[in-house]
Amino acid sequence: MTDTEVRAAITAERTELAEILTGLDADSWDAPTLCKGWRVREVLAHITLPFRLSETRFALELLRAAGGFNRLADHAAHQDAARYSAEDLLKSLWDNVAHPWKPPGYGFAGALSHDIIHGLDITVPLGLERRVPEDRLRLVLDAVNPKSVKFFGVDLKGIELRAEDLDWSYGTGEVLSGTAQHLLLVLCGRTLPDGTLHGENAQQFSWSGQHGRHRKHLPSPV
């Protein structure tokens, strides 16, 4: 995709997520997500953070977090989720569906990856039947490499991820299957609702087989 096409995909992805969130009831905003310790409102605060974060504030927050981006992201998500109402955060998303933010070093494809992954962090545990369009999903999946898998600390030794809905696979070994978007979440260190994945290793990446859910806030290199 060209930058123009990727930016159009970003706008569409954010718009579709905003439409879903507009329909949430009050209780759902406090529901847990695939990001440990984050409710829906914290994830949305994180998604919209780049639209509020000036370079000066970023530098100050990074200094406060002793250079740790995950610590910065966690602090900012909780701080902004407490500071802003769900309506404020949702308005920020609506107002910035076409915002030109790019994560440093990853370009517009990294921004699309960021929005897709965190959108799924919300919709999957809520049981919402939202499917990421294939062209957007493939852009993210086609960039997966050993470096990006290592980044999220996922142990896929002896495992082949095989999509049930797309012609896509990654790795070699015992087959772990599921929809392509669910396998993307596995690559990003998430654990998923029981029954989402199929194969002998499914429990390893499912809620019942884990004591906690993983979290990485950096825009992924995938």
N, C-alpha and C positions, 0 to 999 in steps of 0.2 A: 504494500500500500504506500501511496505517497503521503507526505505530511498532511496535505489537505484532506485526504481520505481518512487518515487516522483521526484527525481532529473532528471530522464529521461523526466518526464512530464513537469518540469520547462524548460528544454532545448527545448523541442518541442514548448511550449507556447511562449517562447521568440523568437524562430526562425520564427514561423508563424507571430508574430507581426512585426518582422523586415522585413519580406517579404511584408507585407501590407504597411508598412511605406516607403519602397523602391519605391513603385509605386505612392506615393503622389506627387501632383504638388506643385509648390512653394506657392500658395495661401493657400493650406490646412494646411501648417505648422503654419499659424497664425489664423486658425479657432478656435473658442471657444470649450471647452470640457465640460464634466459634472462637472468638478472641477471649482468652481467659481474663476474667475480671472486668470485662466490658459488656455493658448493656447495649441495646440498639442505639441509645442516645450518645454513648461514648464513641461507638464506631462512626456514627455520622459526624460527630465533632471532629474525629480524626480525618475523615474524608474531606471535610470542608476547611480543615486547618490551613492548607496552603492559600486559601482565598482571604484569610485574615492575617496571616503571618508575614509581617514585613521582614526585610533582611536584618534590620536592627534587632527586632524581637527574637528572630531565629538565633542570632549570635548570642544574645543574652540568655536565652533558654538553654542553648547548647552549653554555654559556660556553666550555668547552674547545674546542669546534668553531668558535669565533669566530662564532657565530650561524648557521652553515651546517647546515641540517637533514640534507642528504644526507651531509655529513661525519660528523655525529653517528650517523646510521643505519648507515653503513659501519663506523665504529669499534665501535659497540655490537654489530653482527651478528658481526663477527670475534671480539670479546672474549667474547661469550656462547657462541659456537660452540666456543671453546676451553675455556671454563669449565665448560660443561655437556655431559653425554653426550647422544647421540641419544635415549636412553631418557628422560633428564630433560626434554629439549625436547618430546618427544612427550607425556609425562605432563602438561606444562604446557598443551599444546593440549587434551588430553582434559579436564583439570580446569577449563578455562575456555571450553568451547564456548558457554556462555550468558553470558559476561562482558559487562557493559554498556558497554564502552569505545566511545567515539565520537571520531574524529579531529576536532580543533578546527575548527569552521566547516563541517563536512561532514555531521554527524549520523550516524544509524544507516545511512543509504544509503551514506555514505562508508566505513563499516566493512565493509559487505558488499562494496563495490567492491574495497577493499583485500584482503580475503580471497580473493575470486574471482581477481583478477589474479595475486596471488602463488601461489595454488594452481596456476594454469596455468603459471606460471614453472617450477614443479617438474614437473608431469605431462607437458607437451608435449615437452620434450627427452628425457624418459625413455621416450617412446613409449607412454605409458599412454592407453588409450582412454576417458578420462573426459570426459563431456559435462556441462556446467553446465546445470541445469534451465532451461527457457525463461523461466519467470516471474522468476527471479533475474537472468538475463542481460538481459532486456528492461529491468528497472529501471535497470541500469547503462547500457545502450546508449541508452535514451531520454533520458538526461541529457547525452549528448555534445553539445558546442557548440564554436564556434571558439576560445573561451577555453581549454577543456580540451585541445584539440588543440595549441594554441600552447604550453601548459604543458609538454608532453612534447617539444616541438621537432620535431614530425613534419611533413615537407613533403608535403602532399597536393594541391599545385597541379596542376590538370588531371587529377585522379584521382577516380573514384567508387568507393567501397567498396560492394560489393553481396554480401549474405549469400546463400549457396546453400541454407541450411536454414531461414531465417526470412524473413519479409517485412520487410526492413530494408536501408536503404542510407544512405550519407552522402557528400556532395560531388557534384561533376559532372565529367565528362570521361571519360578512358579507364577502362574497368571493370577493377577488381582484385577478384577474387572469392575466396571461401573460406567456411568455416563462420563463423558469427557470433562465436564465441568467439575464433577466430584473428584475425578483423578487429579485435576489441576489443584484442588484443595489439598489432596494428599501430598503432592509435590511441595506445597507451601507449608507443610508441617501441621495441618489441621487434622483433628480426629472428627469422625462423622457419625451421625445417628446410626444405630444398629440397623442392619438390613440394607444400608445404602450401597455397600460394596459386596463383591462376591469372590469367593476363593478361600483357600485354606488359611491365608494370612489376613483375612478380612478383619478379624477381631483386633489384630495388632493396631489397626488404624481406625477403630471404632470406639465409641464412648465406653462400652462395657469393658474394653480391654485397656483402658487408660485411666489413671487417677486424676489427670488434669488435661486441659486442652492447651495446645501450643499457640504461641503468638510471635509473630515477627511483624514489625511495623514498617521497616524500611521497604520502599518500593522494590519489588523483586526484580532480579536480573532476567526473569523469564520473559 
